[in-house]
Amino acid sequence: MANIILNGKTVVTQTGNDEPLIGGNVVFPAGHVIEVKTISHTSSSGDTFDVGFGTALIMNNILTTEKIIVICGGGWAKFANGTYKRRTRTHVQVDYDGTTALIKGGYAANHSSWADDSGAPGLCIGIWENNTSSNISVLSLKSYAQGDSGANAYANWDASSDYPITIVAMRCVNA
């Protein structure tokens, strides 16, 4: 076992070939980013009214003293069922301990005269705060597409290897 000790306090420990662990007595300043994770995917939401899709970005052991800054964007909106020209809302679906929440984003742009019914990338930026009064063991973040309001409001958020949809999540110490 290897330790890094400052003024008699163990700051980092490592057992064998395991990853080093930061000691529980280490305090980061408020707002400090302590983890960044990304995931990209090239899937499509399919023709939908409301759906989470793609591969989820997973973060573990979210403390009650932490916030997650989420940025999701890329791909392009494709308006399903040609006769229904609708905008696509882009969100991030957050799942934890049996609870589902949405970080709502803006609309992806569309021009109704475009032959392929496709539009500009969707973008979602938001902050999720652990206000559950308990630590979260697994937090799942997923791309989300939702059709515009009204009847037959289908949406389709597409991606490809050239235009992936990417989620960036930054874990921060609460201010």
N, C-alpha and C positions, 0 to 999 in steps of 0.2 A: 504494500500500500504506500502510495506517495501522497504527500500533503504539501500545500503551500501555506505557510503560517506567517502572519504579520502581527507583531506586538502580542504574541500569545494567542491570537485568534486564527482558527483554521478557515481559510478563504476558499481553497479548492482541495478536493480529495480525489484520488483515483485508486481503484482496486484492480490489480492485474492489468489486463489489456482493455478493460471497460473504458467507456468515455469518461473524461473528468467531470466531476459534479461541483457546481458552485455551492458553497456552504449556505445554510439557511439563515445565517446571521449577516449575510451581505445585503446591504440596502442600496437600491438604485434610486437616482433622483427622479422625482415626478416627471412624467412625460417621456422618460427614456425608453427607446425602442430596445426590447430585449430578445425579440425573435422576428424574423421575416421569412415567410413561406410563399411560394408561388406554385400555380398549376395552370397549364394550358391544355385546351382540348379543341378538337376539330369536328366535334359532333354538331348535330342540329337539334333544335327543340322539337322539330316536326310541327305539323299544323296543329295548333292548340289554342285553347282559350287561356290556359293557366297551367304552367308546368315548370318544375325544377328539372334540370337535365345536365348531362356531362359528368365528368369525374369530380367528386367532392374533394375539396382541400380540407385536410384534417389537422386540427391543433389539439394537443392534449394538456390536461392539468391547468386549466385557466383559473387563476386565483380570483377571489372577490376583489382584489386590489388592482385588477387589470382591465384594460380596454383593448379592443381590436379595431384598428383602422383598416377598412376594406376598400379596395379599388378593383373594379371589374370592367373590362371593356374589350373591344375588338369584334371580330366577325362582322356581320352585316344583317340588317333586318330584311327579311324576305316576306312579302305579304301573301299569305296563303289564299287559296280559293279565289283566283284572279278577279272575280266580280266584286269582291269585298276589299276595298282599299282601306286598310286600317294601319294605324301606327302600332309599333311594338314597344311595350314598356320593358325596360331591362331592370332586373332586380338581382339581389343575392339572397338566396334562401339560407337561413341560419337554423340548424337543428342542434338541440342539446337537451339531454335528460328528458326526452319525450315531449319537448316543446319546440314549436316551429315559429320563427319570426321572419320578417322580410326587411331587408335594407333596400328601400325603394330608390330607384334611379330615374333618369329622365327617359324621354321618348327617343327612339332612333328615328332619324329623318327618312322621309320617303317622298318621291316625286311620282305622282300617279301616271305620268306619261312614259315612264321607263318601261321598256319592253319586258324586262325580267322581273318587274315588281320588287326590285331590291333597293335598299337604302343605305344610309350611312351607319357606321358602327354605333352600337349602344354603349352607354357609359353609366356606371353606378359608383358613387363614392359615398361612404358613410362610416359611422362609428357604432360598434356594438359594445355595450358596457355590461359586464357581469354584475347585475344588481340583484342576484338571486339569494344573497346572503350565505351561499355555500360555493365551494369550488366546483368547477365543471370538469368532469373527467375527459369527455370527448366533445369537441365543437366541430361541426361539419358545415362548410360553406359551399354552396352550389349555385351555378348560373340559373337564372330564372327568366322565363319569357311570359308575357301576359298581353293578350289582345286589348285593343282600345275598347272603350265602352260602346255599348250598342249591340244589336242583334248580329249574330254571325261574325263576331269580332275576332277572327282568327289571327294568329301571329306565328311567325317562324323566325327564330334567331339562328342564322347559319354561321358556320365557320369552315375553314379549310386549313390545310397545312401552310398556305400562304397568308391566311388571315385568321389566326387562332383567336379564340376567346380566352383571355387570361384573367385569373384572379390573383391579386397580391394582398396578403394579409400581414399586418404589422402589429405584433403584440407589444403593448406599452404599459408602463407602470402608471396607475391613475394619478392625475394631478390633484 
